[in-house]
Amino acid sequence: MNTELNHFDAGGNAIMVDVSEKDTTAREALASGIIKVSPAVLSAIRSGASKKGDVLAVSRIAGILAAKRTWELIPLCHPLSLQHCSVDFTVEEERSQIRAVCRVCVEGKTGVEMEALTGVSVALLTIYDMCKAIDRTMEISAIRLEQKSGGKSGVFCREKA
């Protein structure tokens, strides 16, 4: 893995990485995260009792929208025309948590890791926002890149613990 930071020029100034000479390749990234919630929140989500609507449906749309607009949030990210973005949830009742996974694909000159991470983060934040009237002690954690492919650096796949 490269240990040099590429968002700085020789003078230490922040720059947008020049990707003009890079090859266009198929690129994909998968990120995940968790929100720990109370049993009351899980029950409200499962039954559709949240006053703000279908929590997971709204959170899915929020995550997709965020992934598409990552370049507006992260200053040095390139604007990308995503070919695919999905946000999926797994309700883990025994742990009283919801796992979110965001998958992003593009044919481009730069990767989509930031888009996947942004998508999963905003999806989890939206769950928090929609359920905070029930419980403000929810905790968002373990947001991380699970895998990525494409580009010069090739494939990354997080080892399962």
Secondary structure, 3 states (H helix, E strand, C coil): CCCCCCCECCCCCECCCCCCCCCCEEEEEEEEEEEECCHHHHHHHHHCCCCCCCHHHHHHHHHHHHHHCHHHHCCCCCCCCCCEEEEEEEEEHHHCEEEEEEEEEEEECCCCHHHHHHHHHHHHHHHHHHHCCCCCCCEEEEEEEEEEECCCCCCEECCCC
